[in-house]
Amino acid sequence: MRGLLLTNYYLIHRSFLTYTALAIVISAVIFYFADPSFYRIIAMLIILLMAMPALEVIKLESKTGYDKYVLTLPISRKNVVQSHYVFYFLIVVSGTILSYGVFSMYSLISKSAVEDIVNIVSFGTFIVLFAGALAYPLLYVFGAEKSDGIVLGGGMGGLFVAIALQGAVGYLVEILAASSLQIASSLHVPILYTLFGMVMYIASYFIALSIYGKREF
């Protein structure tokens, strides 16, 4: 698994560093010109830009022929799918951490504290995590040639689902607030979005595993 993860990283490390720098620059520009209503967009863009190269791994594997070569190694197809999902998840976590760092730095520099940073960032994390959950099964079905449209569709799908879930999240927050669970009210929303995102991501993994296991090269 470690070797597969390192291979994935070396395939996209240049574009990953480029997109990370671009995420920081774009967020700084939006912070300068926009108002707090754009904060969720900033968080989403930071994480999404960092995660986009990870979704390009399958495309690069196809171009180089590595997707066929890796099947000749003493590893299972399950290991290959796991490496894609774990790698993407680690990138999303890195993007989430960077997003927290960017918002904290902005609060420090502007001397204007950003309220509900955890809620803002968790919203962006959910969108990008769902984008991966939607994209990987489709990439295994339609192949790397359709990757650009699939990646774009995954991001848009994550945004729409996150907006659609706001009502359900609000309802569950009310239930948690009325319950005896000792959870800080400020953590209700991020916990729920994280749980929804993880459930969808795990479900997507099993779907993708089934598809990849039957795929012919």
Solvent accessible surface area in square Angstrom, and as a share of the most:
residue,aa,sasa,rsa
1,M,89,0.40
2,R,193,0.70
3,G,47,0.45
4,L,15,0.08
5,L,33,0.16
6,L,80,0.40
7,T,40,0.23
8,N,3,0.01
9,Y,72,0.27
10,Y,136,0.52
11,L,51,0.25
12,I,3,0.01
13,H,46,0.20
14,R,183,0.67
15,S,43,0.27
16,F,26,0.11
17,L,101,0.50
18,T,88,0.51
19,Y,66,0.25
20,T,25,0.15
21,A,54,0.42
22,L,77,0.38
23,A,1,0.01
24,I,77,0.39
25,V,89,0.51
26,I,56,0.29
27,S,3,0.02
28,A,57,0.44
29,V,76,0.44
30,I,32,0.16
31,F,15,0.06
32,Y,173,0.66
33,F,159,0.66
34,A,32,0.25
35,D,74,0.38
36,P,91,0.57
37,S,88,0.57
38,F,87,0.36
39,Y,28,0.11
40,R,83,0.30
41,I,75,0.38
42,I,1,0.01
43,A,0,0.00
44,M,26,0.12
45,L,47,0.24
46,I,1,0.01
47,I,0,0.00
48,L,32,0.16
49,L,20,0.10
50,M,7,0.03
51,A,0,0.00
52,M,58,0.26
53,P,2,0.01
54,A,1,0.01
55,L,1,0.01
56,E,46,0.21
57,V,2,0.01
58,I,9,0.05
59,K,46,0.19
60,L,51,0.25
61,E,8,0.04
62,S,44,0.28
63,K,148,0.63
64,T,95,0.55
65,G,29,0.27
66,Y,40,0.15
67,D,16,0.08
68,K,113,0.48
69,Y,123,0.47
70,V,1,0.01
71,L,49,0.24
72,T,106,0.62
73,L,59,0.29
74,P,136,0.86
75,I,53,0.27
76,S,56,0.36
77,R,76,0.28
78,K,99,0.42
79,N,45,0.23
80,V,5,0.03
81,V,0,0.00
82,Q,47,0.21
83,S,2,0.01
84,H,6,0.03
85,Y,8,0.03
86,V,57,0.33
87,F,12,0.05
88,Y,0,0.00
89,F,66,0.28
90,L,88,0.44
91,I,11,0.05
92,V,2,0.01
93,V,58,0.33
94,S,44,0.29
95,G,0,0.00
96,T,23,0.13
97,I,114,0.58
98,L,41,0.20
99,S,0,0.00
100,Y,72,0.27
101,G,37,0.35
102,V,22,0.12
103,F,0,0.00
104,S,61,0.40
105,M,106,0.48
106,Y,54,0.20
107,S,23,0.15
108,L,133,0.66
109,I,125,0.64
110,S,46,0.29
111,K,185,0.79
112,S,63,0.41
113,A,88,0.69
114,V,14,0.08
115,E,142,0.64
116,D,88,0.45
117,I,37,0.19
118,V,59,0.34
119,N,28,0.15
120,I,18,0.09
121,V,0,0.00
122,S,10,0.06
123,F,12,0.05
124,G,0,0.00
125,T,30,0.17
126,F,3,0.01
127,I,1,0.00
128,V,0,0.00
129,L,7,0.03
130,F,29,0.12
131,A,1,0.00
132,G,0,0.00
133,A,8,0.06
134,L,65,0.32
135,A,0,0.00
136,Y,1,0.00
137,P,16,0.10
138,L,63,0.31
139,L,0,0.00
140,Y,5,0.02
141,V,82,0.47
142,F,118,0.49
143,G,8,0.07
144,A,7,0.06
145,E,142,0.64
146,K,120,0.51
147,S,1,0.01
148,D,91,0.47
149,G,50,0.48
150,I,18,0.09
151,V,14,0.08
152,L,125,0.62
153,G,35,0.34
154,G,2,0.02
155,G,11,0.11
156,M,88,0.39
157,G,15,0.15
158,G,0,0.00
159,L,49,0.24
160,F,125,0.52
161,V,39,0.22
162,A,0,0.00
163,I,90,0.45
164,A,80,0.62
165,L,27,0.14
166,Q,75,0.33
167,G,57,0.55
168,A,44,0.34
169,V,5,0.03
170,G,34,0.32
171,Y,140,0.53
172,L,57,0.28
173,V,34,0.20
174,E,119,0.53
175,I,82,0.42
176,L,35,0.18
177,A,69,0.53
178,A,91,0.71
179,S,47,0.30
180,S,99,0.64
181,L,105,0.52
182,Q,175,0.78
183,I,61,0.31
184,A,58,0.45
185,S,87,0.56
186,S,68,0.44
187,L,73,0.36
188,H,7,0.03
189,V,33,0.19
190,P,9,0.06
191,I,62,0.31
192,L,16,0.08
193,Y,4,0.01
194,T,75,0.44
195,L,102,0.51
196,F,54,0.23
197,G,0,0.00
198,M,57,0.26
199,V,99,0.57
200,M,54,0.24
201,Y,12,0.04
202,I,88,0.45
203,A,48,0.38
204,S,6,0.04
205,Y,29,0.11
206,F,125,0.52
207,I,96,0.49
208,A,0,0.00
209,L,40,0.20
210,S,57,0.37
211,I,46,0.24
212,Y,6,0.02
213,G,45,0.43
214,K,163,0.69
215,R,61,0.22
216,E,162,0.72
217,F,89,0.37
